[in-house]
Amino acid sequence: MTFSPLLSLVPGCRLRQDHRSGPWWLAHSRGELLIDPPSGAVAEALRGLWGGEAREEDMAARVSRAEGYDGYRRWYRLLFELHEALLLRRTVRAGGSPRGSLLASCLPLVAACPFSSAPLGDRPFVLSRFAYLRRRGKRLVIESPLALARIVLHHTASSALLAALDRPTTLEERGARADPALGETASREFCELLHYGGFLSILDDDGVGEEDRGSRGWWEFHDLLAHSRGRAGRHDSPYGGVYRQRGIAAPLPALKPRMAGKTVELLCPDLARLTREDPSLTAVMEARQSRRAHGEPAISLEDLSELLFRVARADGVSTGLDYEVARRVYPGGGAAWELELYLVVDRCRGLASGLYHYRPGEHQLTRLSGRTAQVDRLLSSACQASMVDSVQVLLVISARFGRVSWKYGSMAYATVLKDVGVLMQTLYLSASAMDLCVCAIGGGNADLFAGAVGTDYLEESSVGEMILGRGFGGRKPAL
């Protein structure tokens, strides 16, 4: 049996004709469409979609009886245009009737969303492991990074129907266990609507879901969600430089205000000498290695001063854009330069052990704390992640998220991660040119870092870590 949900135009859609012979204009915040003036049964069916709901096959049958195959063809061409303009809604109601209580509605997010889907039939299914429920405005919605549509829940009974899909079932079972107030048809159609939207996993004879096989099986939920929402194509959220916080909150300053603690002045290297004496970029890239082993003598404060100056210093503050900009030597998305550097020091000649923040505008360190239990935990976690017994310095890269999210929609966090990669590569190359041991590590504890530094996890927390020191082995780049 083919699934045929109730169709209507999305709520709030405006239908207008500027003059009697002119085109019809349909518009909504989700999209707009200009169509040639429909006539006869096609125009009547379109007005029916605007003011109510009807099943696809019922409307097609009425148009076909009135105007034959030509009207049937014009009607489906119009339906496809409405669908691709994101103006066509699919709904399920109690009792399967247009007069029943609205249970759920499905809205396509992008034009690539399929117009229809194959029926579930007697195949067993379960709720997708990628599906998630959240509040959007005054409604609960179901979304998924695999889905090209969103389902809105309009009735408390819908949540109960959804909860019953936490284990394998079939349409026959769902119908047999249907709430009498909703009816067997509504229970089945709710499952079919989820299937159409991409929120179910069909199971094979061994009970393995289709999303656990092939390329879908590679993905963790959170990774795929970040990937799908950080790029255009699978959502309808504002994307790119939309300045989403303009008029709501002031942009963060280009440079983080000075934190409380003793100031450590850093030396500025002679850039003219470095320009003459540094190995070539090609030599540095060919010699670059991830070097974890740290030996003696330990890295020095002069080494740290030079590396931070090469990589992370800020050359003044300008106000030419919509927000302050403090240029760095590495590129940053939107010129936000939201990344901060913290040093967790175990051993460094000329610098006491403890936790420090680098001030890029002044080329200084601020000592935030001495050798606390949190500092020890940060160092020990870095040792564990890099599989060594000790590290001399842990570099923690944090992000002041508001610097990016003030401007960007959807892609803000993805931009942060790209900036982290750029900064890590810059650190790698500069440290290699200085014959320092440097190695990026796979991850760290953002809560532990925020607690140690005293920042709000949502305002600023760690997004990358590298270990740094002097030690054994490695290939010093040739001049």
C-alpha positions as CSV (number, residue, x, y, z in Angstrom):
1,M,0.0,0.0,0.0
2,T,1.4,3.4,-1.1
3,F,1.8,6.1,1.6
4,S,-0.3,9.1,0.8
5,P,-0.2,11.8,3.5
6,L,-2.5,14.8,3.6
7,L,-1.0,17.7,1.6
8,S,-1.4,21.5,2.2
9,L,0.6,24.6,1.7
10,V,2.9,25.5,4.6
11,P,1.2,27.6,7.3
12,G,1.5,31.3,6.6
13,C,1.9,30.9,2.9
14,R,0.5,33.9,1.0
15,L,-1.3,33.4,-2.3
16,R,-1.8,36.4,-4.5
17,Q,-2.6,37.5,-8.0
18,D,-1.6,41.1,-8.9
19,H,-4.1,41.3,-11.7
20,R,-6.6,39.1,-13.4
21,S,-4.3,37.8,-16.2
22,G,-1.1,37.9,-14.2
23,P,0.9,35.1,-12.6
24,W,0.1,33.8,-9.2
25,W,2.6,34.5,-6.5
26,L,3.1,32.2,-3.5
27,A,5.4,33.3,-0.8
28,H,6.5,32.3,2.7
29,S,9.6,32.8,4.8
30,R,10.7,29.3,3.6
31,G,10.5,30.1,-0.1
32,E,8.5,31.8,-2.9
33,L,7.2,30.7,-6.2
34,L,5.7,32.5,-9.3
35,I,3.4,30.3,-11.4
36,D,1.4,30.8,-14.6
37,P,-2.2,31.5,-13.8
38,P,-3.8,28.0,-13.2
39,S,-7.4,27.6,-14.3
40,G,-10.3,25.3,-13.8
41,A,-9.8,22.2,-11.6
42,V,-6.1,22.9,-11.1
43,A,-6.8,26.4,-9.7
44,E,-9.5,24.9,-7.5
45,A,-7.2,22.2,-6.2
46,L,-4.5,24.8,-5.5
47,R,-7.0,27.0,-3.5
48,G,-7.9,23.8,-1.6
49,L,-4.2,23.3,-0.6
50,W,-4.1,26.9,0.5
51,G,-7.1,26.7,2.7
52,G,-7.1,23.1,3.8
53,E,-5.7,19.6,3.3
54,A,-6.3,16.8,0.9
55,R,-4.7,13.5,-0.2
56,E,-2.6,13.6,-3.3
57,E,-4.5,10.9,-5.1
58,D,-7.9,12.5,-4.3
59,M,-6.9,15.8,-5.8
60,A,-5.3,14.1,-8.8
61,A,-8.4,12.1,-9.4
62,R,-10.7,15.2,-9.3
63,V,-8.4,17.2,-11.7
64,S,-8.2,14.2,-14.0
65,R,-12.0,13.7,-14.1
66,A,-12.5,17.4,-14.9
67,E,-9.7,18.1,-17.3
68,G,-8.3,14.7,-18.4
69,Y,-4.6,13.8,-18.8
70,D,-3.6,17.4,-19.7
71,G,-5.0,18.7,-16.4
72,Y,-3.5,15.7,-14.5
73,R,0.0,16.6,-16.0
74,R,-0.4,20.3,-15.2
75,W,-1.4,19.5,-11.6
76,Y,1.6,17.3,-10.9
77,R,4.0,19.8,-12.5
78,L,2.6,22.4,-10.0
79,L,2.9,20.0,-7.1
80,F,6.5,19.4,-7.9
81,E,7.2,23.1,-8.2
82,L,5.5,23.7,-4.8
83,H,7.6,20.9,-3.3
84,E,10.9,22.2,-4.6
85,A,10.1,25.7,-3.4
86,L,9.6,24.2,0.1
87,L,6.0,25.3,0.2
88,L,4.3,21.8,0.4
89,R,3.5,20.3,3.8
90,R,2.7,16.7,4.5
91,T,0.6,15.9,7.6
92,V,-0.9,13.1,9.6
93,R,-4.1,13.4,11.6
94,A,-6.0,11.3,14.1
95,G,-8.3,8.8,12.3
96,G,-6.5,9.5,9.0
97,S,-9.1,12.2,8.3
98,P,-8.6,15.9,7.4
99,R,-11.1,16.6,10.3
100,G,-9.0,14.7,12.9
101,S,-6.6,16.3,15.4
102,L,-3.3,17.2,13.8
103,L,-0.6,14.8,15.0
104,A,2.5,15.6,13.0
105,S,3.6,17.6,9.9
106,C,6.6,17.2,7.7
107,L,8.4,20.1,6.1
108,P,11.2,19.6,3.5
109,L,14.3,21.5,4.3
110,V,15.9,21.6,0.9
111,A,14.7,21.1,-2.7
112,A,16.6,17.8,-2.9
113,C,14.2,16.2,-0.4
114,P,12.3,13.4,-2.4
115,F,8.7,14.0,-3.3
116,S,7.7,10.6,-2.1
117,S,9.1,7.4,-0.6
118,A,8.7,3.7,-1.0
119,P,6.1,2.3,1.5
120,L,7.4,0.5,4.6
121,G,5.4,-2.6,3.8
122,D,6.1,-5.5,6.2
123,R,9.7,-4.6,6.9
124,P,10.8,-4.3,10.5
125,F,12.1,-0.9,11.5
126,V,13.3,1.2,14.5
127,L,13.8,4.9,15.2
128,S,17.1,6.0,13.6
129,R,20.1,6.4,15.9
130,F,20.7,9.8,14.2
131,A,17.2,11.1,15.0
132,Y,16.8,13.7,17.8
133,L,14.0,15.6,19.4
134,R,14.3,19.2,20.4
135,R,12.2,22.3,20.9
136,R,11.9,24.8,18.1
137,G,9.7,27.8,19.0
138,K,6.6,26.4,20.7
139,R,6.8,22.9,19.2
140,L,8.8,19.8,19.5
141,V,10.6,18.8,16.2
142,I,12.4,15.7,15.0
143,E,15.5,16.3,13.0
144,S,18.4,14.2,11.8
145,P,21.7,14.8,9.9
146,L,20.6,12.1,7.5
147,A,17.2,13.7,6.9
148,L,16.3,16.3,4.3
149,A,13.1,17.2,6.1
150,R,11.9,18.2,9.6
151,I,8.9,16.7,11.4
152,V,6.9,18.9,13.8
153,L,4.9,17.2,16.6
154,H,1.5,18.9,17.2
155,H,-0.1,16.5,19.7
156,T,1.0,14.8,22.9
157,A,0.0,11.5,21.4
158,S,2.7,12.0,18.8
159,S,5.4,11.8,21.5
160,A,4.0,8.5,22.7
161,L,4.0,7.1,19.2
162,L,7.6,8.2,18.8
163,A,8.7,6.6,22.1
164,A,7.3,3.3,21.0
165,L,9.9,3.2,18.2
166,D,12.8,2.6,20.6
167,R,12.7,-1.1,19.7
168,P,12.2,-3.0,16.4
169,T,8.6,-3.1,15.2
170,T,6.4,-3.4,12.1
171,L,3.5,-1.5,10.7
172,E,1.2,-4.4,11.5
173,E,2.4,-4.2,15.2
174,R,2.0,-0.5,15.4
175,G,-1.5,-0.7,14.0
176,A,-2.5,-3.5,16.4
177,R,-1.3,-1.5,19.3
178,A,-2.7,1.9,18.2
179,D,-4.5,4.2,20.6
180,P,-8.2,3.8,19.9
181,A,-8.5,7.6,20.1
182,L,-6.1,8.0,17.2
183,G,-7.0,4.9,15.1
184,E,-4.9,2.3,13.3
185,T,-4.6,4.4,10.2
186,A,-3.1,7.4,12.0
187,S,-0.5,5.1,13.8
188,R,0.6,3.6,10.6
189,E,0.7,6.9,8.8
190,F,2.8,8.4,11.5
191,C,5.4,5.7,11.0
192,E,5.2,6.2,7.2
193,L,5.7,9.9,7.7
194,L,8.8,9.2,9.7
195,H,10.0,6.9,7.0
196,Y,9.4,9.5,4.3
197,G,11.3,12.1,6.4
198,G,14.3,9.8,6.9
199,F,13.9,9.1,10.6
200,L,13.6,5.3,10.6
201,S,16.2,2.6,10.2
202,I,15.0,-0.5,8.2
203,L,16.3,-3.7,9.6
204,D,17.7,-6.7,7.6
205,D,17.0,-10.3,8.4
206,D,19.8,-10.3,11.0
207,G,18.3,-7.3,12.8
208,V,21.0,-4.9,11.6
209,G,19.8,-1.4,10.6
210,E,20.6,0.1,7.2
211,E,22.3,3.1,8.9
212,D,24.8,0.7,10.6
213,R,26.1,-0.6,7.2
214,G,28.3,1.0,4.6
215,S,29.3,4.6,4.9
216,R,26.5,5.4,7.4
217,G,28.1,3.0,9.8
218,W,31.3,5.1,9.9
219,W,29.7,8.0,11.6
220,E,29.0,8.8,15.2
221,F,25.9,10.9,15.8
222,H,27.6,14.0,17.0
223,D,30.2,14.0,14.2
224,L,27.6,13.7,11.5
225,L,25.4,16.3,13.1
226,A,28.3,18.8,13.3
227,H,29.2,18.0,9.7
228,S,25.7,18.5,8.3
229,R,24.9,21.6,10.3
230,G,28.3,23.3,9.7
231,R,27.8,23.3,5.9
232,A,25.0,24.3,3.7
233,G,22.7,21.7,2.1
234,R,20.9,19.8,4.9
235,H,19.2,22.5,6.9
236,D,17.3,25.7,6.6
237,S,19.1,27.6,9.4
238,P,20.8,31.0,8.6
239,Y,24.2,30.3,7.1
240,G,27.4,32.3,6.6
241,G,28.0,35.9,7.5
242,V,24.5,36.7,8.7
243,Y,25.6,38.8,11.7
244,R,23.1,36.9,13.9
245,Q,23.9,38.8,17.1
246,R,23.9,42.3,15.6
247,G,21.5,44.5,17.6
248,I,21.3,41.8,20.3
249,A,24.8,41.9,21.8
250,A,27.9,43.9,21.3
251,P,30.8,42.0,19.5
252,L,33.6,40.9,21.8
253,P,36.8,43.0,21.7
254,A,39.5,41.8,19.4
255,L,41.9,41.2,22.3
256,K,40.8,39.4,25.4
257,P,40.9,41.7,28.4
258,R,43.9,41.1,30.8
259,M,43.3,38.3,33.2
260,A,44.3,38.6,36.9
261,G,47.8,37.5,37.6
262,K,51.4,38.5,37.5
263,T,52.8,39.7,34.2
264,V,55.8,37.9,32.6
265,E,57.5,40.0,29.9
266,L,58.6,38.2,26.8
267,L,61.6,38.9,24.5
268,C,61.0,39.9,21.0
269,P,63.2,38.1,18.5
270,D,65.1,39.9,15.6
271,L,62.8,39.3,12.7
272,A,65.4,40.6,10.2
273,R,67.9,38.0,11.5
274,L,65.3,35.2,11.4
275,T,64.4,36.2,7.8
276,R,68.1,35.8,6.8
277,E,68.9,32.7,8.8
278,D,65.7,30.6,8.9
279,P,65.6,27.4,6.8
280,S,63.3,27.6,3.8
281,L,59.6,26.7,4.0
282,T,60.3,23.6,1.9
283,A,63.1,22.4,4.2
284,V,60.9,23.0,7.2
285,M,58.0,21.1,5.7
286,E,60.2,18.2,4.7
287,A,61.8,17.9,8.1
288,R,58.6,18.4,10.1
289,Q,57.8,15.6,12.6
290,S,55.5,15.0,15.5
291,R,58.1,14.8,18.3
292,R,56.7,13.7,21.6
293,A,59.9,12.8,23.6
294,H,61.2,15.7,25.7
295,G,64.7,15.6,27.2
296,E,67.3,17.9,28.7
297,P,67.9,20.8,28.8
298,A,64.3,21.7,29.0
299,I,62.7,24.4,26.7
300,S,63.6,28.0,27.8
301,L,61.6,31.1,28.3
302,E,63.5,32.6,25.3
303,D,62.3,29.6,23.2
304,L,58.7,30.3,24.2
305,S,59.1,34.0,23.6
306,E,60.3,33.5,20.1
307,L,57.7,30.9,19.2
308,L,54.8,32.9,20.5
309,F,56.1,36.0,18.7
310,R,56.5,34.1,15.4
311,V,53.0,32.5,15.6
312,A,50.5,34.3,17.8
313,R,51.3,38.0,18.3
314,A,48.7,40.6,17.3
315,D,49.8,43.7,15.3
316,G,47.5,46.3,16.9
317,V,43.7,46.8,16.8
318,S,41.8,48.2,13.9
319,T,38.1,49.1,13.7
320,G,37.5,49.1,10.0
321,L,35.0,46.2,10.0
322,D,31.8,45.7,11.9
323,Y,33.9,44.6,14.9
324,E,37.4,45.2,16.2
325,V,40.2,43.3,14.4
326,A,43.7,42.5,15.8
327,R,45.6,40.9,12.9
328,R,47.7,37.7,13.5
329,V,50.3,36.2,11.2
330,Y,48.1,33.2,10.6
331,P,44.7,33.5,8.7
332,G,41.5,33.5,10.6
333,G,37.9,33.0,9.5
334,G,36.1,36.4,9.2
335,A,39.2,38.1,10.6
336,A,37.7,37.2,14.0
337,W,40.9,35.6,15.4
338,E,38.9,34.0,18.2
339,L,41.7,31.7,19.4
340,E,43.6,32.1,22.6
341,L,46.8,30.4,23.7
342,Y,47.4,29.1,27.3
343,L,50.6,27.5,28.5
344,V,50.5,24.7,31.1
345,V,54.1,24.5,32.2
346,D,55.8,21.6,33.9
347,R,59.5,22.4,33.2
348,C,60.8,25.6,31.5
349,R,64.1,27.3,32.1
350,G,63.4,30.8,33.3
351,L,59.7,30.3,33.9
352,A,58.1,28.8,37.0
353,S,55.7,25.8,36.7
354,G,52.0,26.8,36.4
355,L,49.3,28.0,34.1
356,Y,49.7,31.1,31.9
357,H,47.7,33.0,29.4
358,Y,49.4,34.6,26.4
359,R,48.5,38.3,25.7
360,P,49.1,38.7,21.9
361,G,48.8,42.4,21.8
362,E,51.4,43.1,24.5
363,H,53.5,39.9,23.8
364,Q,53.3,39.0,27.5
365,L,52.3,36.1,29.7
366,T,49.9,36.4,32.6
367,R,50.5,33.9,35.3
368,L,47.0,32.5,36.3
369,S,48.1,30.0,38.9
370,G,50.9,27.9,40.2
371,R,51.2,24.1,40.3
372,T,47.6,23.3,41.3
373,A,45.8,20.0,41.2
374,Q,44.1,21.1,38.0
375,V,47.4,21.9,36.4
376,D,48.7,18.4,37.3
377,R,45.5,16.9,35.8
378,L,45.9,18.9,32.6
379,L,49.6,17.7,32.3
380,S,48.8,14.1,33.1
381,S,46.0,13.9,30.6
382,A,48.3,15.3,28.0
383,C,50.9,12.7,28.8
384,Q,48.2,10.0,28.5
385,A,47.0,11.3,25.2
386,S,50.5,11.5,23.7
387,M,51.7,8.3,25.3
388,V,54.7,9.7,27.1
389,D,55.8,9.9,30.7
390,S,56.2,13.7,30.9
391,V,55.8,16.8,28.8
392,Q,57.6,20.1,29.3
393,V,54.8,22.5,28.2
394,L,51.2,21.8,27.2
395,L,49.9,24.4,24.8
396,V,46.1,24.7,25.0
397,I,44.2,26.5,22.3
398,S,40.9,27.9,23.4
399,A,38.2,29.8,21.5
400,R,36.2,32.8,22.5
401,F,33.1,31.6,20.7
402,G,31.3,34.9,20.6
403,R,33.9,36.4,18.3
404,V,32.7,34.0,15.6
405,S,29.1,33.4,16.4
406,W,28.3,37.1,16.5
407,K,28.7,37.1,12.8
408,Y,28.3,33.6,11.5
409,G,25.2,31.4,11.4
410,S,25.4,27.6,11.3
411,M,29.0,27.5,10.3
412,A,30.5,29.2,13.4
413,Y,31.9,26.2,15.2
414,A,33.1,24.7,12.0
415,T,35.0,27.9,11.4
416,V,36.6,27.6,14.8
417,L,37.9,24.1,14.1
418,K,39.3,25.2,10.7
419,D,41.1,28.0,12.5
420,V,42.5,25.6,15.0
421,G,44.0,23.5,12.2
422,V,45.6,26.6,10.7
423,L,47.1,27.6,14.0
424,M,48.4,24.1,14.7
425,Q,50.1,24.0,11.3
426,T,51.7,27.4,11.9
427,L,52.9,26.2,15.3
428,Y,54.3,23.0,13.8
429,L,56.3,24.8,11.1
430,S,57.6,27.5,13.3
431,A,58.6,25.1,16.1
432,S,60.3,22.9,13.5
433,A,62.3,25.8,12.2
434,M,63.4,26.4,15.8
435,D,64.3,22.7,16.3
436,L,61.7,22.4,19.0
437,C,59.7,19.2,19.8
438,V,56.0,19.7,19.0
439,C,53.1,17.3,18.6
440,A,49.4,17.8,18.4
441,I,47.3,15.5,20.6
442,G,43.9,14.1,19.8
443,G,41.8,15.9,22.4
444,G,41.5,17.2,25.9
445,N,39.0,17.9,28.7
446,A,37.3,21.2,28.0
447,D,35.5,21.2,31.4
448,L,38.8,20.7,33.2
449,F,40.4,23.5,31.3
450,A,37.6,25.9,31.9
451,G,37.7,25.1,35.6
452,A,41.5,25.7,35.7
453,V,41.3,29.0,33.9
454,G,38.1,30.2,35.4
455,T,36.1,30.7,32.1
456,D,32.5,29.9,31.3
457,Y,32.5,26.6,29.3
458,L,30.0,28.1,26.8
459,E,31.9,31.4,26.4
460,E,35.5,30.1,26.2
461,S,36.8,26.6,26.4
462,S,39.5,24.5,24.9
463,V,39.4,23.4,21.3
464,G,42.9,22.0,20.7
465,E,46.1,20.9,22.4
466,M,49.8,20.5,21.5
467,I,52.8,19.5,23.6
468,L,56.0,21.4,23.3
469,G,59.5,21.0,24.5
470,R,63.2,20.3,23.7
471,G,64.5,16.8,23.5
472,F,65.7,13.8,21.6
473,G,65.8,13.0,18.0
474,G,64.3,14.8,15.1
475,R,65.7,16.2,11.9
476,K,66.8,19.8,12.2
477,P,65.8,21.6,8.9
478,A,68.7,22.5,6.7
479,L,69.3,26.1,5.9
